[in-house]
């Protein structure tokens, strides 16, 4: 019950005359473990102003698995606490950094720490919180970021590529090292289960060579180019397939051909057309075959396709040239860090259109302008208050508020 701004647990204190007038008022009998109002966690004993006839609860709390989000419960005869996995806080590990999501415009919120987040920006947006609009004419992809996400563009399913297709595109590598990794350029197919025999069409880079693969349902056909001439600034790819016969031409290299195994002649794909990466960042979700571990690093542009010899080339998408969605895709040769000033020694990190400040030890916040309290998990060195106690910062140092049954400077004594 709540009265005059106070919160009472168990029973509201009343005058004896009330008992005579209204009969006996019974209080709660049992154990109350955790108390939370909105997003504010209240510590029942430590923050209580007064109480009466309250004893320690001896119920084996951990038998009830109270910890959320993979937290591990530890208890003795009197105390218990949840050891939380990274990026979760609270008595029950119930609070995550992205619960109060500051990211705008449909961005993907990723918890960088227990206090700070990174906003992975959707297509057409950039900035710390993805609030800035950007015009993209030559998409720039950042590969797989440190959080495990790839940058990508997703277009509507390309129709009528069952028996014939041709693709043309150009790309520019972010650096020579990116050509030596497993980088996906584009993909479309039956995606989601990673099954052998799923139809798919994909193009990528591996060890400095272009790899073109497709499966019509009866086996994978693969063409691998000669090593790229890394002195070239822009590379040009032209590839196609007619029934089982596929071909690939890269830059000034000779045309290479392949015939898919089996008797099937049609490519049946249902997914969107993914450019530069894919929404899921688990390569095992792609069909079996030459899976690429990372997204593309660099710029991909002038992508065109046609599905008949007598047709003209068109850009993918509905309407033409417009992706359905995307993540962390920037404009080629533009740097979002040029607009960001990280403070107190923080370093600006960019991944396509996604940008954030990597703060030095002792600093936090979007621009590294806030100090890390001695009681926060990120503080170096960490405080010494034992699990179950509460660290309270002081002007010089900190003190530990001990739960029932413990004492000592750091609540280390029973």
N, C-alpha and C positions, 0 to 999 in steps of 0.2 A: 504494500500500500504506500501511497505517496501523500504526504501532507505538509503544507507550508514549505515546500522546497526541500524537505528532508526525505531520505529513502530509508525505510525500515525493513529489515530482513527477519523473518521468523514470526514476530508479534509486535504490534503497535503498543507502546507503553500507555496505560490508561490509569485513571484514578480509581481507588477502591469503590467509590460511590457508583461508578459505571457498572461494576459487577452486580451491585444490588439492584440497579434499575433495569439492566438489559440482560442479565444472566451472565454466565461464565463465557469469556472470550478465550478460545483455545489458540495457542501459538503452534507453529510448525514443529514437528518432531521428526528429526532425521538429519541428514547432512546436506549442506549447501556448499558446492565446491567453487563455482565460478560465476562471476556477476559482470555483465556487460550492458551498458546503456548506449544505444546506437553504435558508434565505432570506438567508444571509450571504455577501456577495461578498468574495472575497479577492484582493488585488492581487498578482500573482505575484512581481514584482520588489520593489516597495516594502515588502512585508511579509515577505519571505524572511529567515530568520535566517542562512543560509549557503548556498553552492552551489559548483559546480565545473564547468568546461568548458561554460558556458552562453553562447551568443552571441545577438545580436539576430536575430530572424526577418525575412527580407526578402520574405516572401510578400506579394503585394498583397492585403491583408486585405479591402479594400472590394469586390474582385471577387467575394467570397463573400457579400455582402449580409448582414453579421452583425447589423445593427441591427433590433430588434423594434419593433412598434407604430408604424410609420411614421417611425422615426428615420432621419436622414440620415448616411451614413458619409463621413468626410473623412480622408484619409491623405496622408503624404509618404513619403519613402524609409524612415523609421525609425518614425514614430508614426502612430497612427490613433485616432479617437474617434467616438462617435455623438452627433450633435446631436439631442436628444430633443424631441418635441412636448410641449406643455403637459400636465402631470399625470403624466408618466412619468419615471422615474429609473433609475439603474444604468448600468454600463458599456455594456450592450446595450439600454438603454431597456426593460428587462424587468420593472421593478417599477412597479405602479400603486397609487395610494393605497388603493383598495378591495380589494386582494388579501387583506388581513387585515380583513375586514368587521366593524366593531363594531356594526352596526345589527341590531336584534332583530326578531322576530316577522314575518319576511318583508318587511321594509322594503326599498325601493330605495336602494342606496348610490350616492351621486354624489360624485366627488372635487372638493371645493371648492378644494383646493390640493394640493401635493405631500405635505403632512403631515396635512391635516384633511379630513374628509368631512362631507357633509350626509345625514341619513337622511330620505328621503321616506316618511312613515308610511303603512301600510296602513289600511284602514277599521277604525275602533274603537280605534286606537292614537294616542298623541301623545307628545311629549317629545323631548329631544335625541337619544336612541337608540331612540325609539318603544317605550319600556318601560312607559308609563302607559296604562291602559285608560280609555276615555272612552265615555259613553253618548250616542248621537246620535239625537235626535228630529226636529230641523230641520237638515238638512245645510247646511253653509257651504262654498262653493267659492271658490278663490283665483285662478281664471283660469290663465294660463300663467306659471309662475315664471321666475326669471332663468336657470334651467338648461335651459329649453325644454320642461318637462313640464307637462301640464295636470292639475289635480285632477279626479277623476271618481268616479262610482259606476257599476258595471256589474251589471245585473240579468239573469236568465235571459230567453231569447227570449220575447216576448209571443205566445202562440198565438192563432190564429183571427182575425187582423186583415187577412186577405186581401181581404175585400169590404167590411167595415164596422168602424169604430172611433170611439170618442170619448175624448178626454183632457180632464182638468181638472187644473189646478195653480195654485199661487201662487208668486210670487217677490218678493224684496226686494233691491234693488240695493245693492252695497257703497258706491257713490257715484255721483254724476251722470255723472262722466266715463266710468264703465264702461258706461253705456247708449249711449255714442257710438262704441263699438268693435264689431268683429265677434266676438260672443260666442255660443258654442253653448249652447243650453239642453238639448236632448236629440236623440238620433240612434239609428236602427236601420236596417239595410239590408244590401246586399251590399257588404261593405267589404274593401278590401285591395289592389285594383288601380287604382282611380280611373278606371274605364272609363265611357264615355258609354253610357247605356242601362241601367246598373245600377239595380235597384229600390231606393228608399230613402224614408225619412220623417224629416224633421228640422225642428227649431224653434230659432230663435235671435234675437239682437238685432243690428240694424245701424243705425247713425246714429240711435239713439233710437227706432227702430220695431221692432215684432215681425215677424219673417219666418217664414212657414210654407210648407214646400215638400214635395212628394212626386213620385215618378216611378214609374209602373206598368210601365215598360219601353218606352214609346213617346213619351217626352218629359216634361219637368218642368213641373209646375203650381206656381205661387207666389202667395201672398197676402201683401201688405205692409200692416200696420196704419197708422193715423195716428200721429203722434208721441205717445209716452207723456206723460202728465201727471206730471211729475217732482215735483210737490208731494205725490203719493200715496206713502205709506210702503210699502204692499203692493199688488202688481198681480195681477189674476186673469185667467187665460186659459182659454178653453173652445174646443176645436177638434174637428173630426171629418171623416169622409169616408164616402160611400156610393157604391161603385163608382167612377165617374170624378168625381163631384161632391164638392168639398171646401168647408169653411167655417171661419171663424175669428172669434171674438169676444174682444176685449181690453177689460177694465175696463168702462166705460159706453159705449164706442164702438159704433157700429152693426155688425151682423153683415155680414161680407164673404164672397163666394163665388167659386169658380173651377171650371172644368172642365178636366181633364187632356187633352192632345192625343192623337191616335191612337185606336185601337179597344180597346186592352187595358184590362181592368177590375179586375185582381187585383194586389195588392201582395204580392210574394214576397220576404221578408227572412229572413236566416239568422243575423245577428249577434245578440249580446246587445243589451239596451236600455241605452244609455249616457246618463247624466244628468250635466250640468255640464261634460263634457269627454269625452275618449276616451283609451284606453290609449296608442295611438301618438300621438306629438306632431308628426306630419307631416300637415298638412291635405290634402296631395295624395293621401293614402291613401283619403280619402273619395271617393264617386262624384262624377262631374262634376255641377256645379250650383252653387248658392250656398254655397260652402265658407266656413266660419267660421274665422278665423285663430286665435282664442283660445278658451279655456274661459270659462265663466260666472264673474262676480265678484259674489258675494253669496250669498243663501240661496234655496234652492228647496225647497218643502215641500207637503204635501197632494197629492202626485201620485197620480192615480187614472185608471183606464182601464176601458172596457167594450167588448165586441165584438158587442153586439146590443141592439136597442131594448128588449127585454123583460128584459135582464139588469141586475144591480146593478153599481155601480162598485166596483172593487177596486184595491188598491195593487199595483204590479208586484213581481215576485220570487217565488221558490219556496224556502221557504214565503213566503206573502204578506208584502210589506213588507221582506224581507231581501235585500240585495244579495249577489251572488256575490263581488265584490271591490271595491276602491276604493283611491284614493291621495290623500293630503293633503286629506282632508275633515274639517272640524271641526264643532263644535256652534255653531249660530247665536248670535251675540252673546257667545260665550265667547272669551277671548284666552289662548292657551297661553303667551304671553310674561309673563302675570301670575305664572306659577310659575317663571320662569327669571331668574336674576341673572347677567348677563354682567359680568365683572370688567375692570378696567384700561381703562375707556373703551369697551369693546365694546358694540355695539348689537344688541339682540334683533330678529330678523327672523322673521316668521311667515307661513306660507302654508297656510291651513286648519289641519290638525292638525300640519303640519310646522313645526319651530321650530329655529333655530340662532343662534349668536352671530357677528356680523360684527366681527372684531377690528381694532383700530387697528394701524398699522404697528409692527412690533417684537414683536407678541404673536400667539400661536397657541393651539390646544387648543380643546376643546369649549366651555369657559367663558372663554377668553382669559386663562388663568392661566400659560401657559408662554412664556418668552422665545424669540425667534427667534435662533438662532446666527448669528454673522457669516458662517459658511460655508454657510448654507442658501440655497437659491434665492430664498426670499421676502425675504431681508434687503435693506434699503434703506439705503445703497447696496450693490450687489452686490460680492462679492470680485473681485479682479483676477487670480486664478490662471488661467493659460491652460488651454484645453481639453486634456484628457489628464493634467493634474496633479491633485493631491489637496490640497484646502484643509483645514488643521488649525487649529482655534481655539486661541488662547493667552489667558492672563489679560488681556492688553492687546493686542487685535488678533488676527492670525492669521499663519501661515506657509504656504508652498506646498511640498509634496513633489513633486519633479520626476520624470517618467519617464526612462528611459534615453535619452540623447541630447540632453537639454535642461538648461539651468542658468539662473541669474538669479533675482532676487527673486521674480518671478512665473512662472518657467520660460519666459521669453519668448525666450531665446537658444539657438541650436543648438550 
